[in-house]
Amino acid sequence: MRDPVRIPEVRVEIPSVIAADPEAQRFLLLRQLVEAGLVAPDEAAPRRAANLGALLPYSAPPPASGLARPLALRDVADQLARLSVPVSSAPASSLRAERDFLLDSLLPTEPKTRTPPARMDSAALGTARRRIGDLAGLGLVAPDEQAREMAAITAGEQVLANAPPPPPPAPPPKKKPKKKAASGEAGSKPGDVPGGTVPVNPKGILGLHLLSMASDSMTDKAIDALKKEYPELAPLQFKAVKTDIPDLGTTYRLMAGPMSGTEADQMCKALRAKGQSCAITNF
């Protein structure tokens, strides 16, 4: 009777100091896989080298993207252990492909994409300074690697310390003073009608500026809508006057008239009370 196949055991222990550091946990598991005989040292070395920037972000090239995501380390270790036991029914190529997939999910030898370079600000540098000591204490980085990383962190801190202070924020742009309404523009206020008002000659024929349009093709529909909403406008004549306004472009002012000054003032006030924009203008 053949002895039962013994599956190797992998010691997966995550120290509390890297409990919230998925990148460091991946390197720790790789070392534990080597210690369990599931990964050869010469196979682990290129995987570590290709992603060393996850441990040494300021002194090594950026690692593969995605290493900061949590990984089910126990599941990866158990499956690699099972794959290390020959199974006659499974092709060797299939077992090898699955094993490579698991190791690439841990630390790929040839990363397809890499993370952006580490941030060079005081908060990130301070975190890196504290972290490199923890990693060295766990043996995840060698003394010479720790020394290079500390030198890079110190250099970054010196650059920040010598950098000129940022310029003060630019003051908000000054608002242009609103133009006062021209004399004779009784009952009207600037801005009541989209497109603004125009100076009024009180001795001329007067009318009402009711709205402004982007195109004169809208004139007929606008007139019909106004007459339906405000029957008191029905007896008046309407016209659209093309006007060029600086910074706004061309607009078409819809006018209604002709009217006397008293009639224009009374009707404009009545329309405003109903919510319709209105300004007295020359017709």
C-alpha positions in Angstrom: 0.0 0.0 0.0 1.4 3.4 -1.1 1.8 6.1 1.5 -0.6 9.0 1.1 0.8 12.0 -0.8 1.9 14.7 1.6 1.1 18.3 0.7 3.7 20.8 1.9 2.6 23.3 4.5 3.3 27.0 4.0 3.6 29.2 7.1 1.5 32.2 6.2 1.9 34.7 9.1 1.3 38.4 8.6 2.9 40.6 11.3 0.7 43.4 12.6 3.2 46.0 11.4 2.2 45.2 7.8 -1.4 44.2 8.4 -2.5 47.1 6.3 0.3 46.9 3.7 -0.8 44.4 0.9 2.4 45.2 -1.1 4.7 44.2 1.7 2.5 41.1 2.4 3.1 39.8 -1.1 6.9 39.9 -0.7 6.6 38.2 2.7 4.6 35.4 1.2 7.1 35.0 -1.6 9.8 34.5 1.0 7.6 32.0 2.9 7.1 30.0 -0.3 10.8 29.8 -0.8 11.3 28.7 2.8 8.6 26.0 2.2 10.5 24.8 -0.9 7.6 25.6 -3.3 9.5 28.3 -5.1 13.2 28.2 -5.9 15.3 31.1 -4.9 16.5 31.7 -8.5 12.8 31.8 -9.5 11.8 34.2 -6.7 14.7 36.6 -7.3 13.5 38.1 -10.7 9.9 38.4 -9.4 11.2 40.4 -6.4 13.5 42.5 -8.6 10.8 43.4 -11.1 8.6 44.8 -8.3 11.1 46.1 -5.8 9.7 49.6 -6.2 6.7 48.5 -4.1 9.1 48.3 -1.1 11.5 51.0 -2.2 9.3 53.6 -4.0 12.0 56.3 -4.1 15.1 54.3 -5.0 13.7 51.6 -7.4 11.7 51.7 -10.6 7.9 51.6 -10.1 6.4 48.1 -9.6 3.6 46.3 -11.4 0.2 48.1 -11.0 -2.3 46.5 -8.7 0.0 45.3 -6.0 -1.7 47.5 -3.4 -4.9 45.5 -3.8 -5.5 42.9 -1.1 -4.8 39.3 -2.1 -6.0 36.0 -0.6 -2.5 34.9 0.5 -3.6 31.8 2.2 -5.5 30.6 -0.9 -2.5 31.3 -3.1 -0.2 29.4 -0.8 -2.5 26.4 -0.4 -3.1 26.1 -4.2 0.6 26.3 -4.9 1.2 23.6 -2.3 -1.3 21.3 -4.0 0.2 21.9 -7.4 3.6 20.8 -6.1 2.3 17.3 -5.7 2.3 15.3 -9.0 -1.1 14.2 -10.2 -1.1 11.6 -13.0 -4.4 12.7 -14.5 -3.4 16.4 -15.0 -1.0 17.3 -17.8 2.3 18.8 -16.6 1.8 21.8 -18.9 -1.6 22.6 -17.3 -0.1 22.4 -13.8 2.8 24.6 -14.9 0.4 27.2 -16.4 -1.7 27.4 -13.3 1.3 27.7 -11.1 2.7 30.6 -13.2 -0.6 32.3 -13.1 -0.7 32.2 -9.3 2.8 33.5 -9.0 2.1 36.2 -11.5 -0.9 37.3 -9.5 1.4 37.5 -6.5 4.4 39.3 -8.1 4.7 39.2 -11.9 8.1 38.7 -13.5 7.3 40.9 -16.5 4.7 43.6 -15.4 2.4 44.6 -18.2 1.7 48.0 -16.6 3.4 49.8 -13.8 2.3 52.2 -11.1 3.1 56.0 -11.4 6.2 57.3 -9.6 5.8 57.9 -5.9 4.4 61.2 -4.8 7.1 63.7 -3.8 5.3 65.5 -0.9 6.1 65.7 2.8 3.3 63.4 3.8 4.3 60.6 1.4 8.0 61.0 2.3 7.2 60.8 6.0 5.2 57.6 5.5 8.0 56.1 3.5 10.6 56.9 6.1 8.6 55.1 8.8 7.7 52.2 6.5 11.3 51.4 5.4 12.3 50.8 9.0 9.4 48.3 9.5 10.3 46.5 6.3 14.0 46.3 7.3 12.9 44.9 10.7 11.1 42.1 9.0 14.0 41.3 6.7 12.1 42.2 3.6 14.7 44.7 2.5 18.5 44.3 2.9 20.6 46.9 4.8 22.1 48.4 1.6 18.5 48.7 0.1 17.4 50.4 3.2 20.3 52.8 3.1 19.6 53.7 -0.6 15.9 54.3 0.2 16.7 56.5 3.2 19.1 58.6 1.1 16.5 59.1 -1.6 13.9 60.1 1.0 16.3 62.5 2.6 17.1 64.0 -0.7 13.4 64.5 -1.5 12.9 66.2 1.9 15.7 68.6 1.2 14.3 69.5 -2.2 10.9 70.3 -0.6 12.6 72.3 2.2 14.6 74.4 -0.3 11.7 74.9 -2.7 10.3 78.5 -2.8 7.0 79.0 -1.2 4.0 78.7 -3.6 2.8 82.1 -4.9 -0.2 83.6 -3.2 -3.5 82.9 -4.9 -4.5 85.4 -7.5 -7.1 87.9 -6.4 -10.6 87.4 -7.8 -11.2 89.4 -11.0 -12.8 92.8 -10.4 -16.4 93.0 -11.4 -17.2 95.7 -13.9 -19.5 98.3 -12.5 -23.0 98.1 -13.9 -24.0 100.9 -16.2 -26.7 103.1 -14.9 -29.9 103.3 -16.9 -30.0 106.2 -19.3 -32.3 109.1 -18.4 -35.8 108.7 -19.7 -35.8 104.9 -19.3 -38.8 105.1 -16.9 -39.8 101.9 -15.2 -36.9 99.9 -16.4 -33.8 98.4 -14.7 -30.6 97.2 -16.4 -30.6 93.5 -16.9 -34.3 93.0 -16.7 -34.4 91.9 -20.3 -31.8 89.3 -21.6 -29.4 91.2 -23.8 -29.7 94.4 -21.7 -31.4 97.7 -22.4 -30.4 100.6 -24.7 -30.6 104.3 -24.1 -34.0 105.8 -24.6 -34.9 109.1 -26.3 -38.0 110.2 -24.4 -39.0 112.6 -27.3 -39.1 109.7 -29.8 -41.7 107.1 -30.4 -41.6 104.6 -27.6 -42.3 100.9 -27.3 -41.5 97.9 -25.1 -38.4 95.7 -25.3 -39.8 92.3 -24.2 -37.1 89.8 -24.9 -33.9 89.1 -26.8 -33.4 86.2 -29.3 -30.5 84.4 -30.8 -32.1 84.4 -34.2 -34.8 86.3 -36.0 -36.3 83.0 -37.2 -37.8 82.7 -33.7 -39.8 86.0 -34.0 -43.2 84.7 -35.1 -43.3 82.0 -32.4 -42.2 84.5 -29.8 -44.9 87.0 -30.8 -47.7 84.3 -30.8 -46.6 83.1 -27.4 -46.6 86.7 -25.9 -50.0 87.6 -27.4 -51.5 84.4 -26.0 -50.0 84.9 -22.6 -50.7 88.7 -22.4 -53.7 89.7 -24.5 -53.1 93.4 -23.8 -50.1 93.1 -26.2 -52.3 91.9 -29.1 -53.2 95.4 -30.5 -49.5 96.4 -30.7 -47.1 96.0 -33.6 -44.0 93.8 -33.2 -40.5 93.9 -34.8 -37.2 92.2 -34.2 -34.2 94.6 -34.2 -30.7 93.2 -34.8 -28.2 94.4 -32.2 -24.5 93.6 -31.8 -23.4 93.5 -28.1 -19.7 93.5 -27.1 -18.6 90.1 -25.5 -22.0 88.6 -26.3 -22.3 88.8 -30.1 -25.4 89.4 -32.2 -28.9 89.3 -30.6 -32.4 90.2 -31.9 -34.4 92.5 -29.6 -38.2 91.9 -29.8 -40.0 95.2 -29.6 -43.7 96.1 -29.3 -45.3 99.5 -29.9 -45.8 102.3 -30.8 -46.8 103.8 -27.5 -46.7 107.1 -25.5 -44.5 107.4 -22.5 -47.4 107.0 -20.1 -48.8 104.0 -21.9 -45.3 102.3 -22.1 -44.7 103.0 -18.4 -48.0 101.6 -17.2 -47.9 98.5 -19.5 -44.3 97.7 -18.6 -45.1 97.8 -14.9 -48.2 95.6 -15.4 -46.1 93.0 -17.4 -43.4 92.9 -14.8 -45.9 92.3 -12.1 -46.9 89.2 -14.0 -43.4 88.0 -14.4 -42.6 89.1 -17.9 -39.3 91.0 -18.6 -39.9 94.4 -20.0 -38.0 97.6 -20.6 -39.0 100.9 -22.3 -37.2 101.6 -25.5 -37.6 103.6 -28.7 -39.7 101.8 -31.3 
